[in-house]
Amino acid sequence: MRSIRPLLAVTGLAAALTLAVTGCGPTEDEAAGGPTAAGSAGSGAAGGAELPADLADKLREHGVDPEKWKNWDKDTWLREAKDFVNPVIEGLWKPERMRSATSPQKTMAAGAGLGDQGATDPEPRPVRAVAEQKPYHRNAAPVGKVFFDAPEGSMVCSATVVKDPKNPGKSNLVWTAGHCVHAGKEGGWYRNIAFVPAYNDLGRSPAELEKAPPPEVAPYGVYWADWVSTSGGWISQGGPTGGEGAPYDYAVMHVKPESGTKSLEETVGVALDVDFAAPAAAGVPVMGAWGYPAAPPYDGALMHKCVDRPGRLTLAPGTPTMWRIGCTMTGGSSGGGWFIQKPGGKLALVSNTSIGPVTAGWLAGPRLDRGAEQIYTTMSDKFAGR
């Protein structure tokens, strides 16, 4: 018989997240900031044969050759930090385009890649993901979905609104996985990267979403990444199934609203702390992961969560040890935040979903170390006072 401890832990940690966001719901003005029904960028914006004229003009304004930007060939794919460009394309991420986005799979064969057994704990029992309570803006407002275009088409991940030390109360920072913004060693930056907090606020089914008004789909509107940072380890070592880049699979996005001027934190009403000095796994009684699983048996429409006692996973000798928890969430939950409860009851983000097995029984996420803190601090410094 399975222990009931994970179920009890879900109650406590979920309550903490709920308390962190109560009283901060979308207003009429904020809800109106969702994607517009007018205007279409078409498939060209995703790297097709033709780019809309207005997008081509925006790229030229940024000093980017449109022909190079839309080319996914590894030799010409924009790869370095200075190459990132992501102009706002109003109306591109309409509700129907969001629904069609699929998940970037980051799975590994069961039992594969367990290099340093000294830093790897036994595989955890699967913990069934629990659907988050609705509406999401009252229960988990900082959690949302990331949409982007890749060579395979429109893709989706999960992400979390986090605090900005240099802009207290007015953060525009979002934490996600590196593989949700950059293809790793075989490619470069993805395109048309946007974040939608509390996506599908009322938890509609995919069929119901087809008729849902934009404010239900994107209650706080759409936020475009105007700068993104991920680790050098992910860029140089990340692969289709995570690879040795998985322990470095994290990213920070700075975003701006498609419509309006208020910061993300002011609009959503909350942003979470990031903890770069979390205790060892043995000292953490419970850890929770939130996200929007999109691969079967899930459909990407609903927010889910898993809570479990964390263990350790090392993929190869010499690579950092990762967190691991039992969880049945699948692709699409990638990038979603992992939280612990700090003394006093506040939640802090300590990791993000990176990889899981094809059997979907557990998830692993990177430990946020000094390198992750440097990326976070540099992003905050870059936009200090803005």
C-alpha positions, 0 to 999 in steps of 0.5 A: 500500500502506498504511503499517504505522506505525499497526499498530506504534503500536497495539502500543506504546500498547495495551501502556501502557494494559495495564500501567496496569491489570494486577493490579486485577481485580474481586473477588466483592464488587465484581462483586456490585455490578452491577444487580439483577434485582429492581425495574423503573423501566419506561419512565416513568423515560425520560420516558414518561407515568407515573413510578414512585412511588419515582422521583417521591418521589426527585425531590421530595426533590431539589426537582424537579417530576416532571412537569417533569423528565419533559417533553422540551419545549425550554421546560421541559427542565432546562437550566442547571447548577443544574437537573441531577438524577439520582437513583439508581434501583436496577435501572433499568440491567439488562443487557437495558436496556443492550443495547437502548441506541443511539448518539447520532449525531454525524456530518457530511457528508464534506468539510463544515465545514472552515472555516479551512484554515490549521488543517486538515490533509489528511483522514487515511487510515482506520485500522481499529478493533482489538478490545481484548483480553479480559478488559477489566478486565485490559487497559483497566479505566478505559474503559467505557460511559455509559447515559442516557435521551433523547427518542429512548429509551435511549442509549449513549456511552463514557467513561474513569475519570480522576484527582481531584486533591483525592481522590488514589487515591479518584477518582469522576470520569469523562470523556466528551463533552458530547453524552453528558450534555446535548443542547446548544442545542436541549435540556437535561440527559439523564436516568438517566445511569450509567457501567459500567466495563469493560462486557461484561468477557469480550467476549461477543456480543450473543446471548451477553450475553442469558444472561450473568450481571450480573457479566460485564456490569458487572464493577465495578457501575453508577455513577450521575452525581450531578453533571455539568459540560459547557462553556458552548460546548457548551450554547450552540452544540452541535447534532445533528451537533456544530455549532460546539459540537464543539470544546467537546464535553467533560464531567466526571461525578462518580459514586457506586456503585449499591451499595457505598461504595468509590470508583470508582478504588479499585474499578476499580484505576486512574484516568488523568491528564488533560493540558491542555497537550498539545503541538501535533499535529506534536509528538505521534507517536501518539494512541489512541482507545478506545470501544464503537462501536455503529452499524453495522457494530459492535453496541456489545458490544465495546470497540475502539481506534484509534491514529494520528498526529493531525492538525488539524481546524477546523470554522469560522473563530474556533473552536478547532482539534480533534484528528483521527485516522483511525479506523473506529469509529462512534457509541457510541464518542462520549465515549471517551478519547483518550490519549497516552503521556507521558515515562516511559510513563504515559498521559494523557487529552488528548481524547474522541471528538466527531464523525466523518463519515458514511463513518466514516473518521476521528474528531475530538475537542476540544483540552482547553484552559483552559476544560476544565481549569476544569470539571475543577478545579471538579468536583474542588473541589466534592467535595474530601474526599468 
